[in-house]
Amino acid sequence: MTTGPRPAEHAPTPDERGAPKVVAEGVRSSVRPGPRGDDGRRPVAWLHITAPGRGVTPSVRSWCVCGRDLFAAGQARALALIADHEQHRTACARINTNVNQEGKAA
């Protein structure tokens, strides 16, 4: 007889078939699918807009792989940053270089 810790044992289901029940009665455990394969795509420019509703100040953050990281709060400034982000995406040398290299490879 051992007095040390023992490995846990699964409790059988009431009908002795199927997956072990966990979390709550009637909820069966499952295995999540593995991560997806890498298809080579990477995000290069992000625009995060927060506009929660009436009476709350909207805010916008613009990021780019070139190092751009801008923030604006208030409706007028948020709209201006959204327009500037769109313009930056067409003018950014880092983004356009990536697009041109992908086009040449294809």
N, CA and C atoms as an extended XYZ file, in Angstrom:
318
Properties=species:S:1:pos:R:3:atomname:S:1:resname:S:1:resid:I:1 pbc="F F F"
N         0.843       -1.174        0.000 N   MET     1
C         0.000        0.000        0.000 CA  MET     1
C         0.887        1.235        0.000 C   MET     1
N         0.618        2.149       -0.952 N   THR     2
C         1.406        3.372       -1.033 CA  THR     2
C         0.628        4.509       -0.395 C   THR     2
N         1.341        5.407        0.219 N   THR     3
C         0.683        6.555        0.856 CA  THR     3
C         0.909        7.841        0.078 C   THR     3
N         1.696        7.793       -0.987 N   GLY     4
C         1.996        8.982       -1.791 CA  GLY     4
C         0.875        9.310       -2.765 C   GLY     4
N         1.070       10.359       -3.554 N   PRO     5
C         0.050       10.753       -4.540 CA  PRO     5
C        -0.114        9.698       -5.629 C   PRO     5
N        -1.325        9.585       -6.130 N   ARG     6
C        -1.630        8.651       -7.207 CA  ARG     6
C        -2.185        9.440       -8.390 C   ARG     6
N        -2.041        8.916       -9.605 N   PRO     7
C        -2.626        9.611      -10.751 CA  PRO     7
C        -4.151        9.616      -10.659 C   PRO     7
N        -4.746       10.672      -11.174 N   ALA     8
C        -6.210       10.782      -11.166 CA  ALA     8
C        -6.818        9.780      -12.124 C   ALA     8
N        -7.996        9.307      -11.782 N   GLU     9
C        -8.709        8.369      -12.633 CA  GLU     9
C        -9.977        9.040      -13.138 C   GLU     9
N       -10.310        8.775      -14.416 N   HIS    10
C       -11.537        9.332      -14.985 CA  HIS    10
C       -12.750        8.634      -14.395 C   HIS    10
N       -13.747        9.423      -14.075 N   ALA    11
C       -14.998        8.843      -13.599 CA  ALA    11
C       -15.781        8.350      -14.808 C   ALA    11
N       -16.338        7.164      -14.756 N   PRO    12
C       -17.092        6.661      -15.904 CA  PRO    12
C       -18.399        7.435      -16.076 C   PRO    12
N       -18.857        7.497      -17.317 N   THR    13
C       -20.140        8.126      -17.590 CA  THR    13
C       -21.244        7.190      -17.120 C   THR    13
N       -22.441        7.710      -16.854 N   PRO    14
C       -23.522        6.862      -16.355 CA  PRO    14
C       -23.854        5.690      -17.277 C   PRO    14
N       -23.728        5.881      -18.583 N   ASP    15
C       -24.072        4.801      -19.490 CA  ASP    15
C       -22.842        3.991      -19.921 C   ASP    15
N       -21.663        4.296      -19.336 N   GLU    16
C       -20.421        3.588      -19.595 CA  GLU    16
C       -19.982        3.642      -21.054 C   GLU    16
N       -20.454        4.613      -21.833 N   ARG    17
C       -19.975        4.784      -23.203 CA  ARG    17
C       -19.925        6.277      -23.488 C   ARG    17
N       -19.189        6.648      -24.477 N   GLY    18
C       -19.076        8.053      -24.822 CA  GLY    18
C       -17.945        8.730      -24.079 C   GLY    18
N       -17.815       10.033      -24.310 N   ALA    19
C       -16.727       10.825      -23.721 CA  ALA    19
C       -17.017       11.108      -22.260 C   ALA    19
N       -15.956       11.267      -21.459 N   PRO    20
C       -16.175       11.626      -20.057 CA  PRO    20
C       -16.858       12.993      -19.957 C   PRO    20
N       -17.742       13.142      -19.007 N   LYS    21
C       -18.423       14.416      -18.818 CA  LYS    21
C       -17.577       15.298      -17.913 C   LYS    21
N       -17.458       16.543      -18.307 N   VAL    22
C       -16.693       17.507      -17.524 CA  VAL    22
C       -17.456       18.809      -17.456 C   VAL    22
N       -17.012       19.731      -16.649 N   VAL    23
C       -17.548       21.073      -16.482 CA  VAL    23
C       -18.924       21.063      -15.828 C   VAL    23
N       -19.910       20.509      -16.485 N   ALA    24
C       -21.262       20.491      -15.934 CA  ALA    24
C       -21.971       19.237      -16.435 C   ALA    24
N       -23.008       18.866      -15.759 N   GLU    25
C       -23.771       17.694      -16.155 CA  GLU    25
C       -24.290       17.873      -17.575 C   GLU    25
N       -24.017       16.906      -18.421 N   GLY    26
C       -24.524       16.949      -19.786 CA  GLY    26
C       -23.584       17.610      -20.772 C   GLY    26
N       -22.499       18.211      -20.304 N   VAL    27
C       -21.547       18.863      -21.206 CA  VAL    27
C       -20.393       17.906      -21.423 C   VAL    27
N       -20.181       17.507      -22.642 N   ARG    28
C       -19.126       16.548      -22.951 CA  ARG    28
C       -17.840       17.283      -23.314 C   ARG    28
N       -16.713       16.690      -22.982 N   SER    29
C       -15.427       17.286      -23.331 CA  SER    29
C       -15.130       17.018      -24.801 C   SER    29
N       -14.303       17.869      -25.398 N   SER    30
C       -13.913       17.659      -26.782 CA  SER    30
C       -12.481       18.131      -26.969 C   SER    30
N       -11.897       17.696      -28.026 N   VAL    31
C       -10.534       18.087      -28.346 CA  VAL    31
C       -10.602       19.216      -29.355 C   VAL    31
N        -9.867       20.294      -29.086 N   ARG    32
C        -9.842       21.410      -30.025 CA  ARG    32
C        -8.969       21.063      -31.223 C   ARG    32
N        -9.315       21.607      -32.404 N   PRO    33
C        -8.466       21.360      -33.565 CA  PRO    33
C        -7.125       22.076      -33.395 C   PRO    33
N        -6.098       21.558      -34.018 N   GLY    34
C        -4.770       22.161      -33.934 CA  GLY    34
C        -4.715       23.497      -34.651 C   GLY    34
N        -3.622       24.226      -34.471 N   PRO    35
C        -3.493       25.524      -35.141 CA  PRO    35
C        -3.407       25.347      -36.653 C   PRO    35
N        -3.847       26.375      -37.348 N   ARG    36
C        -3.803       26.334      -38.809 CA  ARG    36
C        -2.363       26.487      -39.285 C   ARG    36
N        -2.105       26.015      -40.467 N   GLY    37
C        -0.782       26.137      -41.061 CA  GLY    37
C        -0.482       27.589      -41.425 C   GLY    37
N         0.768       27.909      -41.599 N   ASP    38
C         1.200       29.250      -41.954 CA  ASP    38
C         1.099       29.416      -43.462 C   ASP    38
N         0.264       30.354      -43.907 N   ASP    39
C         0.117       30.584      -45.344 CA  ASP    39
C         0.984       31.742      -45.839 C   ASP    39
N         1.814       32.322      -44.965 N   GLY    40
C         2.742       33.364      -45.380 CA  GLY    40
C         2.200       34.781      -45.287 C   GLY    40
N         0.909       34.937      -45.070 N   ARG    41
C         0.348       36.285      -44.976 CA  ARG    41
C         0.653       36.889      -43.622 C   ARG    41
N         0.911       38.174      -43.585 N   ARG    42
C         1.197       38.904      -42.356 CA  ARG    42
C         0.449       40.223      -42.368 C   ARG    42
N        -0.085       40.649      -41.230 N   PRO    43
C        -0.696       41.980      -41.181 CA  PRO    43
C         0.387       43.043      -41.303 C   PRO    43
N         0.123       44.086      -42.074 N   VAL    44
C         1.117       45.133      -42.269 CA  VAL    44
C         0.636       46.506      -41.823 C   VAL    44
N        -0.664       46.711      -41.746 N   ALA    45
C        -1.204       47.996      -41.290 CA  ALA    45
C        -2.522       47.724      -40.577 C   ALA    45
N        -2.712       48.349      -39.421 N   TRP    46
C        -3.909       48.134      -38.621 CA  TRP    46
C        -4.575       49.464      -38.357 C   TRP    46
N        -5.879       49.433      -38.297 N   LEU    47
C        -6.675       50.595      -37.906 CA  LEU    47
C        -7.703       50.092      -36.906 C   LEU    47
N        -7.597       50.538      -35.661 N   HIS    48
C        -8.514       50.113      -34.605 CA  HIS    48
C        -9.392       51.293      -34.250 C   HIS    48
N       -10.693       51.157      -34.466 N   ILE    49
C       -11.652       52.231      -34.226 CA  ILE    49
C       -12.545       51.837      -33.070 C   ILE    49
N       -12.687       52.726      -32.090 N   THR    50
C       -13.600       52.510      -30.982 CA  THR    50
C       -14.628       53.632      -31.017 C   THR    50
N       -15.866       53.279      -31.286 N   ALA    51
C       -16.955       54.247      -31.323 CA  ALA    51
C       -18.108       53.666      -30.516 C   ALA    51
N       -18.037       53.769      -29.190 N   PRO    52
C       -18.966       53.066      -28.322 CA  PRO    52
C       -20.423       53.511      -28.363 C   PRO    52
N       -20.740       54.706      -28.777 N   GLY    53
C       -22.137       55.134      -28.825 CA  GLY    53
C       -22.286       56.606      -28.506 C   GLY    53
N       -23.502       57.011      -28.335 N   ARG    54
C       -23.789       58.425      -28.072 CA  ARG    54
C       -23.200       58.879      -26.744 C   ARG    54
N       -22.654       60.075      -26.780 N   GLY    55
C       -22.141       60.671      -25.565 CA  GLY    55
C       -20.770       60.167      -25.138 C   GLY    55
N       -20.150       59.284      -25.930 N   VAL    56
C       -18.841       58.745      -25.593 CA  VAL    56
C       -17.872       59.127      -26.711 C   VAL    56
N       -16.685       59.544      -26.348 N   THR    57
C       -15.701       60.012      -27.318 CA  THR    57
C       -15.144       58.851      -28.134 C   THR    57
N       -15.239       58.917      -29.481 N   PRO    58
C       -14.630       57.873      -30.306 CA  PRO    58
C       -13.106       58.028      -30.314 C   PRO    58
N       -12.417       56.913      -30.537 N   SER    59
C       -10.957       56.964      -30.629 CA  SER    59
C       -10.492       56.033      -31.738 C   SER    59
N        -9.311       56.354      -32.275 N   VAL    60
C        -8.745       55.589      -33.383 CA  VAL    60
C        -7.254       55.414      -33.137 C   VAL    60
N        -6.729       54.232      -33.446 N   ARG    61
C        -5.288       53.987      -33.402 CA  ARG    61
C        -4.880       53.402      -34.740 C   ARG    61
N        -3.795       53.924      -35.300 N   SER    62
C        -3.269       53.497      -36.595 CA  SER    62
C        -1.854       52.968      -36.388 C   SER    62
N        -1.613       51.693      -36.791 N   TRP    63
C        -0.296       51.074      -36.694 CA  TRP    63
C         0.156       50.643      -38.086 C   TRP    63
N         1.462       50.593      -38.282 N   CYS    64
C         2.018       50.111      -39.541 CA  CYS    64
C         3.350       49.426      -39.250 C   CYS    64
N         3.766       48.510      -40.113 N   VAL    65
C         5.032       47.816      -39.930 CA  VAL    65
C         6.224       48.758      -40.060 C   VAL    65
N         6.037       49.934      -40.637 N   CYS    66
C         7.131       50.891      -40.794 CA  CYS    66
C         7.460       51.603      -39.484 C   CYS    66
N         6.634       51.410      -38.454 N   GLY    67
C         6.878       52.044      -37.165 CA  GLY    67
C         5.834       53.072      -36.793 C   GLY    67
N         4.919       53.348      -37.664 N   ARG    68
C         3.855       54.316      -37.403 CA  ARG    68
C         2.971       53.799      -36.276 C   ARG    68
N         2.663       54.669      -35.317 N   ASP    69
C         1.764       54.341      -34.212 CA  ASP    69
C         1.130       55.645      -33.759 C   ASP    69
N        -0.045       55.950      -34.311 N   LEU    70
C        -0.729       57.206      -34.018 CA  LEU    70
C        -2.055       56.939      -33.330 C   LEU    70
N        -2.473       57.885      -32.497 N   PHE    71
C        -3.724       57.776      -31.756 CA  PHE    71
C        -4.460       59.103      -31.863 C   PHE    71
N        -5.775       59.048      -32.001 N   ALA    72
C        -6.599       60.258      -32.028 CA  ALA    72
C        -7.876       59.998      -31.255 C   ALA    72
N        -8.342       61.005      -30.524 N   ALA    73
C        -9.604       60.915      -29.789 CA  ALA    73
C       -10.471       62.101      -30.175 C   ALA    73
N       -11.762       61.886      -30.221 N   GLY    74
C       -12.701       62.919      -30.633 CA  GLY    74
C       -13.125       62.675      -32.073 C   GLY    74
N       -14.338       63.054      -32.408 N   GLN    75
C       -14.889       62.731      -33.715 CA  GLN    75
C       -14.080       63.324      -34.861 C   GLN    75
N       -13.768       64.613      -34.809 N   ALA    76
C       -13.055       65.258      -35.915 CA  ALA    76
C       -11.650       64.660      -36.081 C   ALA    76
N       -10.935       64.488      -34.983 N   ARG    77
C        -9.580       63.936      -35.066 CA  ARG    77
C        -9.599       62.467      -35.492 C   ARG    77
N       -10.586       61.716      -35.030 N   ALA    78
C       -10.695       60.307      -35.411 CA  ALA    78
C       -10.934       60.180      -36.912 C   ALA    78
N       -11.839       60.978      -37.454 N   LEU    79
C       -12.107       60.946      -38.890 CA  LEU    79
C       -10.864       61.346      -39.691 C   LEU    79
N       -10.130       62.341      -39.197 N   ALA    80
C        -8.907       62.769      -39.880 CA  ALA    80
C        -7.861       61.648      -39.872 C   ALA    80
N        -7.717       60.940      -38.756 N   LEU    81
C        -6.739       59.859      -38.687 CA  LEU    81
C        -7.140       58.680      -39.568 C   LEU    81
N        -8.427       58.407      -39.687 N   ILE    82
C        -8.897       57.344      -40.583 CA  ILE    82
C        -8.507       57.674      -42.021 C   ILE    82
N        -8.745       58.918      -42.441 N   ALA    83
C        -8.368       59.332      -43.795 CA  ALA    83
C        -6.852       59.279      -43.980 C   ALA    83
N        -6.111       59.713      -42.963 N   ASP    84
C        -4.655       59.686      -43.037 CA  ASP    84
C        -4.130       58.249      -43.109 C   ASP    84
N        -4.754       57.349      -42.397 N   HIS    85
C        -4.346       55.934      -42.430 CA  HIS    85
C        -4.506       55.373      -43.843 C   HIS    85
N        -5.625       55.666      -44.471 N   GLU    86
C        -5.857       55.194      -45.842 CA  GLU    86
C        -4.807       55.760      -46.795 C   GLU    86
N        -4.469       57.031      -46.639 N   GLN    87
C        -3.455       57.660      -47.485 CA  GLN    87
C        -2.091       57.034      -47.212 C   GLN    87
N        -1.787       56.761      -45.951 N   HIS    88
C        -0.507       56.162      -45.583 CA  HIS    88
C        -0.343       54.781      -46.206 C   HIS    88
N        -1.408       54.016      -46.254 N   ARG    89
C        -1.330       52.665      -46.832 CA  ARG    89
C        -0.924       52.698      -48.297 C   ARG    89
N        -1.313       53.740      -49.017 N   THR    90
C        -0.931       53.835      -50.429 CA  THR    90
C         0.473       54.408      -50.600 C   THR    90
N         0.958       55.184      -49.615 N   ALA    91
C         2.250       55.857      -49.740 CA  ALA    91
C         3.390       55.160      -49.000 C   ALA    91
N         3.114       54.272      -48.078 N   CYS    92
C         4.146       53.655      -47.245 CA  CYS    92
C         5.078       52.781      -48.094 C   CYS    92
N         6.365       53.105      -48.041 N   ALA    93
C         7.343       52.354      -48.825 CA  ALA    93
C         7.447       50.907      -48.355 C   ALA    93
N         7.299       50.664      -47.081 N   ARG    94
C         7.408       49.301      -46.539 CA  ARG    94
C         6.258       48.422      -47.027 C   ARG    94
N         5.045       48.959      -47.047 N   ILE    95
C         3.889       48.184      -47.516 CA  ILE    95
C         3.969       47.980      -49.020 C   ILE    95
N         4.249       49.034      -49.759 N   ASN    96
C         4.286       48.939      -51.213 CA  ASN    96
C         5.422       48.052      -51.696 C   ASN    96
N         6.536       48.004      -50.974 N   THR    97
C         7.628       47.095      -51.319 CA  THR    97
C         7.167       45.653      -51.184 C   THR    97
N         6.459       45.341      -50.092 N   ASN    98
C         5.952       43.983      -49.893 CA  ASN    98
C         4.970       43.592      -50.982 C   ASN    98
N         4.089       44.516      -51.361 N   VAL    99
C         3.084       44.224      -52.386 CA  VAL    99
C         3.765       43.999      -53.724 C   VAL    99
N         4.738       44.850      -54.053 N   ASN   100
C         5.423       44.702      -55.337 CA  ASN   100
C         6.212       43.398      -55.404 C   ASN   100
N         6.851       42.997      -54.327 N   GLN   101
C         7.604       41.737      -54.340 CA  GLN   101
C         6.678       40.545      -54.487 C   GLN   101
N         5.515       40.591      -53.869 N   GLU   102
C         4.569       39.486      -54.007 CA  GLU   102
C         4.052       39.406      -55.436 C   GLU   102
N         3.795       40.548      -56.043 N   GLY   103
C         3.317       40.572      -57.422 CA  GLY   103
C         4.341       40.024      -58.397 C   GLY   103
N         5.632       40.318      -58.175 N   LYS   104
C         6.684       39.822      -59.047 CA  LYS   104
C         6.844       38.317      -58.915 C   LYS   104
N         6.703       37.818      -57.685 N   ALA   105
C         6.854       36.388      -57.459 CA  ALA   105
C         5.732       35.598      -58.129 C   ALA   105
N         4.560       36.175      -58.215 N   ALA   106
C         3.431       35.473      -58.806 CA  ALA   106
C         3.603       35.463      -60.293 C   ALA   106
